[in-house]
């Protein structure tokens, strides 16, 4: 079982390193993160989840007291 977790951890670390390199290259070449945000927001409705986490959960937490 520990071998399986080692494989999973290796895959995750490689993915994080690859994503970091991609973001770094994007920043060096003048990437526009607002375009990336607009694409994700259009497809996955990121803003709704952000509002839910920041406003609704916060209001719920305050209502407990």
N, CA, C and O atoms as CSV, one atom per row, in Angstrom:
chain,resi,resn,atom,element,x,y,z
A,1,UNK,N,N,0.824,-1.198,0.000
A,1,UNK,CA,C,0.000,0.000,0.000
A,1,UNK,C,C,0.863,1.254,0.000
A,1,UNK,O,O,0.497,2.259,-0.610
A,2,UNK,N,N,2.002,1.203,0.677
A,2,UNK,CA,C,2.841,2.401,0.718
A,2,UNK,C,C,3.436,2.680,-0.678
A,2,UNK,O,O,3.709,3.829,-1.024
A,3,UNK,N,N,3.629,1.621,-1.465
A,3,UNK,CA,C,4.135,1.819,-2.825
A,3,UNK,C,C,3.101,2.573,-3.668
A,3,UNK,O,O,3.461,3.434,-4.470
A,4,UNK,N,N,1.845,2.256,-3.489
A,4,UNK,CA,C,0.785,2.942,-4.228
A,4,UNK,C,C,0.743,4.423,-3.857
A,4,UNK,O,O,0.610,5.276,-4.734
A,5,UNK,N,N,0.855,4.733,-2.569
A,5,UNK,CA,C,0.849,6.129,-2.145
A,5,UNK,C,C,2.079,6.869,-2.667
A,5,UNK,O,O,2.003,8.055,-2.987
A,6,UNK,N,N,3.205,6.171,-2.753
A,6,UNK,CA,C,4.405,6.785,-3.297
A,6,UNK,C,C,4.208,7.145,-4.765
A,6,UNK,O,O,4.655,8.200,-5.215
A,7,UNK,N,N,3.539,6.269,-5.511
A,7,UNK,CA,C,3.250,6.544,-6.922
A,7,UNK,C,C,2.309,7.733,-7.045
A,7,UNK,O,O,2.525,8.615,-7.877
A,8,UNK,N,N,1.274,7.762,-6.228
A,8,UNK,CA,C,0.316,8.872,-6.257
A,8,UNK,C,C,1.014,10.186,-5.908
A,8,UNK,O,O,0.804,11.198,-6.577
A,9,UNK,N,N,1.837,10.170,-4.871
A,9,UNK,CA,C,2.557,11.374,-4.466
A,9,UNK,C,C,3.504,11.839,-5.565
A,9,UNK,O,O,3.631,13.040,-5.800
A,10,UNK,N,N,4.158,10.922,-6.228
A,10,UNK,CA,C,5.064,11.272,-7.322
A,10,UNK,C,C,4.302,11.928,-8.471
A,10,UNK,O,O,4.761,12.922,-9.033
A,11,UNK,N,N,3.154,11.381,-8.817
A,11,UNK,CA,C,2.345,11.953,-9.898
A,11,UNK,C,C,1.872,13.351,-9.520
A,11,UNK,O,O,1.906,14.259,-10.350
A,12,UNK,N,N,1.437,13.532,-8.292
A,12,UNK,CA,C,0.965,14.849,-7.846
A,12,UNK,C,C,2.109,15.856,-7.859
A,12,UNK,O,O,1.927,16.986,-8.312
A,13,UNK,N,N,3.278,15.468,-7.373
A,13,UNK,CA,C,4.420,16.385,-7.362
A,13,UNK,C,C,4.847,16.766,-8.778
A,13,UNK,O,O,5.175,17.925,-9.031
A,14,UNK,N,N,4.848,15.817,-9.693
A,14,UNK,CA,C,5.194,16.117,-11.084
A,14,UNK,C,C,4.172,17.086,-11.682
A,14,UNK,O,O,4.544,18.004,-12.413
A,15,UNK,N,N,2.901,16.888,-11.381
A,15,UNK,CA,C,1.861,17.784,-11.885
A,15,UNK,C,C,2.022,19.189,-11.321
A,15,UNK,O,O,1.856,20.168,-12.048
A,16,UNK,N,N,2.343,19.302,-10.033
A,16,UNK,CA,C,2.534,20.629,-9.420
A,16,UNK,C,C,3.757,21.320,-10.013
A,16,UNK,O,O,3.717,22.518,-10.292
A,17,UNK,N,N,4.828,20.583,-10.205
A,17,UNK,CA,C,6.035,21.174,-10.804
A,17,UNK,C,C,5.746,21.618,-12.230
A,17,UNK,O,O,6.161,22.703,-12.638
A,18,UNK,N,N,5.035,20.788,-12.991
A,18,UNK,CA,C,4.694,21.148,-14.367
A,18,UNK,C,C,3.818,22.402,-14.402
A,18,UNK,O,O,4.036,23.284,-15.233
A,19,UNK,N,N,2.833,22.487,-13.510
A,19,UNK,CA,C,1.958,23.661,-13.459
A,19,UNK,C,C,2.748,24.906,-13.079
A,19,UNK,O,O,2.505,25.979,-13.631
A,20,UNK,N,N,3.691,24.781,-12.146
A,20,UNK,CA,C,4.518,25.916,-11.745
A,20,UNK,C,C,5.372,26.404,-12.907
A,20,UNK,O,O,5.505,27.608,-13.126
A,21,UNK,N,N,5.943,25.478,-13.640
A,21,UNK,CA,C,6.747,25.852,-14.808
A,21,UNK,C,C,5.878,26.542,-15.855
A,21,UNK,O,O,6.295,27.537,-16.448
A,22,UNK,N,N,4.680,26.025,-16.083
A,22,UNK,CA,C,3.785,26.639,-17.064
A,22,UNK,C,C,3.386,28.056,-16.661
A,22,UNK,O,O,3.372,28.959,-17.498
A,23,UNK,N,N,3.065,28.252,-15.395
A,23,UNK,CA,C,2.699,29.596,-14.920
A,23,UNK,C,C,3.900,30.525,-15.021
A,23,UNK,O,O,3.759,31.679,-15.425
A,24,UNK,N,N,5.075,30.035,-14.659
A,24,UNK,CA,C,6.289,30.850,-14.765
A,24,UNK,C,C,6.575,31.276,-16.190
A,24,UNK,O,O,6.888,32.441,-16.438
A,25,UNK,N,N,6.472,30.355,-17.123
A,25,UNK,CA,C,6.689,30.691,-18.533
A,25,UNK,C,C,5.616,31.666,-19.006
A,25,UNK,O,O,5.900,32.594,-19.763
A,26,UNK,N,N,4.400,31.451,-18.560
A,26,UNK,CA,C,3.323,32.376,-18.929
A,26,UNK,C,C,3.588,33.784,-18.425
A,26,UNK,O,O,3.364,34.755,-19.148
A,27,UNK,N,N,4.062,33.901,-17.193
A,27,UNK,CA,C,4.377,35.225,-16.649
A,27,UNK,C,C,5.535,35.877,-17.404
A,27,UNK,O,O,5.517,37.081,-17.659
A,28,UNK,N,N,6.531,35.085,-17.757
A,28,UNK,CA,C,7.676,35.638,-18.493
A,28,UNK,C,C,7.295,36.099,-19.888
A,28,UNK,O,O,7.914,37.019,-20.424
A,29,UNK,N,N,6.296,35.482,-20.482
A,29,UNK,CA,C,5.902,35.849,-21.846
A,29,UNK,C,C,4.728,36.825,-21.870
A,29,UNK,O,O,4.190,37.113,-22.940
A,30,UNK,N,N,4.327,37.333,-20.721
A,30,UNK,CA,C,3.287,38.361,-20.673
A,30,UNK,C,C,1.872,37.821,-20.672
A,30,UNK,O,O,1.007,38.358,-21.363
A,31,UNK,N,N,1.624,36.787,-19.923
A,31,UNK,CA,C,0.284,36.184,-19.866
A,31,UNK,C,C,-0.722,37.152,-19.248
A,31,UNK,O,O,-0.368,38.001,-18.430
A,32,UNK,N,N,-1.956,37.009,-19.648
A,32,UNK,CA,C,-3.043,37.815,-19.121
A,32,UNK,C,C,-3.969,36.901,-18.330
A,32,UNK,O,O,-4.759,36.157,-18.912
A,33,UNK,N,N,-3.873,36.954,-17.006
A,33,UNK,CA,C,-4.622,36.033,-16.169
A,33,UNK,C,C,-6.118,36.323,-16.168
A,33,UNK,O,O,-6.908,35.452,-15.806
A,34,UNK,N,N,-6.518,37.510,-16.559
A,34,UNK,CA,C,-7.954,37.784,-16.612
A,34,UNK,C,C,-8.625,36.951,-17.703
A,34,UNK,O,O,-9.786,36.572,-17.549
A,35,UNK,N,N,-7.930,36.659,-18.791
A,35,UNK,CA,C,-8.488,35.789,-19.837
A,35,UNK,C,C,-8.669,34.374,-19.313
A,35,UNK,O,O,-9.691,33.737,-19.570
A,36,UNK,N,N,-7.676,33.881,-18.575
A,36,UNK,CA,C,-7.774,32.533,-18.002
A,36,UNK,C,C,-8.936,32.475,-17.017
A,36,UNK,O,O,-9.707,31.516,-17.024
A,37,UNK,N,N,-9.065,33.495,-16.170
A,37,UNK,CA,C,-10.162,33.538,-15.209
A,37,UNK,C,C,-11.511,33.567,-15.930
A,37,UNK,O,O,-12.444,32.874,-15.523
A,38,UNK,N,N,-11.620,34.358,-16.990
A,38,UNK,CA,C,-12.883,34.428,-17.721
A,38,UNK,C,C,-13.265,33.087,-18.336
A,38,UNK,O,O,-14.440,32.719,-18.339
A,39,UNK,N,N,-12.288,32.358,-18.855
A,39,UNK,CA,C,-12.574,31.040,-19.430
A,39,UNK,C,C,-13.069,30.083,-18.348
A,39,UNK,O,O,-14.075,29.401,-18.539
A,40,UNK,N,N,-12.362,30.027,-17.201
A,40,UNK,CA,C,-12.788,29.139,-16.126
A,40,UNK,C,C,-14.121,29.564,-15.539
A,40,UNK,O,O,-14.946,28.714,-15.206
A,41,UNK,N,N,-14.345,30.858,-15.408
A,41,UNK,CA,C,-15.604,31.333,-14.841
A,41,UNK,C,C,-16.765,31.007,-15.772
A,41,UNK,O,O,-17.858,30.683,-15.308
A,42,UNK,N,N,-16.539,31.091,-17.083
A,42,UNK,CA,C,-17.591,30.768,-18.041
A,42,UNK,C,C,-17.926,29.282,-17.990
A,42,UNK,O,O,-19.097,28.904,-18.029
A,43,UNK,N,N,-16.898,28.443,-17.904
A,43,UNK,CA,C,-17.130,26.998,-17.947
A,43,UNK,C,C,-17.566,26.419,-16.601
A,43,UNK,O,O,-18.475,25.590,-16.556
A,44,UNK,N,N,-16.936,26.842,-15.508
A,44,UNK,CA,C,-17.172,26.217,-14.199
A,44,UNK,C,C,-17.873,27.114,-13.193
A,44,UNK,O,O,-18.125,26.680,-12.069
A,45,UNK,N,N,-18.197,28.346,-13.555
A,45,UNK,CA,C,-18.881,29.293,-12.675
A,45,UNK,C,C,-18.108,29.470,-11.360
A,45,UNK,O,O,-18.656,29.279,-10.274
A,46,UNK,N,N,-16.849,29.832,-11.478
A,46,UNK,CA,C,-15.952,29.979,-10.336
A,46,UNK,C,C,-16.450,31.060,-9.380
A,46,UNK,O,O,-16.323,30.923,-8.164
A,47,UNK,N,N,-17.004,32.109,-9.917
A,47,UNK,CA,C,-17.444,33.227,-9.085
A,47,UNK,C,C,-18.541,32.806,-8.108
A,47,UNK,O,O,-18.583,33.292,-6.978
A,48,UNK,N,N,-19.425,31.908,-8.533
A,48,UNK,CA,C,-20.489,31.428,-7.649
A,48,UNK,C,C,-19.882,30.682,-6.455
A,48,UNK,O,O,-20.296,30.894,-5.315
A,49,UNK,N,N,-18.902,29.811,-6.714
A,49,UNK,CA,C,-18.271,29.068,-5.630
A,49,UNK,C,C,-17.489,30.002,-4.712
A,49,UNK,O,O,-17.484,29.813,-3.496
A,50,UNK,N,N,-16.833,30.998,-5.278
A,50,UNK,CA,C,-16.094,31.963,-4.467
A,50,UNK,C,C,-17.045,32.719,-3.550
A,50,UNK,O,O,-16.771,32.887,-2.362
A,51,UNK,N,N,-18.159,33.173,-4.105
A,51,UNK,CA,C,-19.137,33.887,-3.278
A,51,UNK,C,C,-19.719,32.979,-2.205
A,51,UNK,O,O,-19.948,33.410,-1.075
A,52,UNK,N,N,-19.957,31.727,-2.560
A,52,UNK,CA,C,-20.495,30.791,-1.572
A,52,UNK,C,C,-19.511,30.607,-0.422
A,52,UNK,O,O,-19.911,30.618,0.742
A,53,UNK,N,N,-18.237,30.440,-0.735
A,53,UNK,CA,C,-17.244,30.218,0.311
A,53,UNK,C,C,-17.000,31.460,1.151
A,53,UNK,O,O,-16.805,31.356,2.362
A,54,UNK,N,N,-17.009,32.627,0.533
A,54,UNK,CA,C,-16.649,33.835,1.274
A,54,UNK,C,C,-17.839,34.481,1.976
A,54,UNK,O,O,-17.693,34.988,3.088
A,55,UNK,N,N,-18.988,34.474,1.360
A,55,UNK,CA,C,-20.131,35.192,1.934
A,55,UNK,C,C,-21.059,34.242,2.685
A,55,UNK,O,O,-21.333,34.444,3.868
A,56,UNK,N,N,-21.539,33.215,2.006
A,56,UNK,CA,C,-22.557,32.353,2.606
A,56,UNK,C,C,-22.028,31.560,3.795
A,56,UNK,O,O,-22.686,31.484,4.833
A,57,UNK,N,N,-20.851,30.975,3.652
A,57,UNK,CA,C,-20.295,30.200,4.763
A,57,UNK,C,C,-19.959,31.129,5.930
A,57,UNK,O,O,-20.151,30.764,7.089
A,58,UNK,N,N,-19.461,32.320,5.628
A,58,UNK,CA,C,-19.148,33.290,6.683
A,58,UNK,C,C,-20.419,33.708,7.424
A,58,UNK,O,O,-20.422,33.782,8.653
A,59,UNK,N,N,-21.492,33.980,6.690
A,59,UNK,CA,C,-22.752,34.357,7.333
A,59,UNK,C,C,-23.300,33.209,8.164
A,59,UNK,O,O,-23.830,33.433,9.253
A,60,UNK,N,N,-23.181,31.985,7.669
A,60,UNK,CA,C,-23.628,30.822,8.428
A,60,UNK,C,C,-22.827,30.683,9.718
A,60,UNK,O,O,-23.382,30.403,10.780
A,61,UNK,N,N,-21.514,30.882,9.609
A,61,UNK,CA,C,-20.658,30.775,10.793
A,61,UNK,C,C,-21.028,31.835,11.824
A,61,UNK,O,O,-21.066,31.545,13.019
A,62,UNK,N,N,-21.299,33.047,11.382
A,62,UNK,CA,C,-21.698,34.099,12.315
A,62,UNK,C,C,-23.048,33.809,12.951
A,62,UNK,O,O,-23.285,34.183,14.099
A,63,UNK,N,N,-23.926,33.153,12.223
A,63,UNK,CA,C,-25.256,32.860,12.777
A,63,UNK,C,C,-25.201,31.803,13.887
A,63,UNK,O,O,-26.164,31.641,14.637
A,64,UNK,N,N,-24.084,31.091,13.990
A,64,UNK,CA,C,-23.961,30.100,15.051
A,64,UNK,C,C,-23.797,30.751,16.421
A,64,UNK,O,O,-24.087,30.133,17.445
A,65,UNK,N,N,-23.338,31.987,16.436
A,65,UNK,CA,C,-23.063,32.667,17.709
A,65,UNK,C,C,-24.088,33.678,17.981
A,65,UNK,O,O,-24.030,34.357,19.007
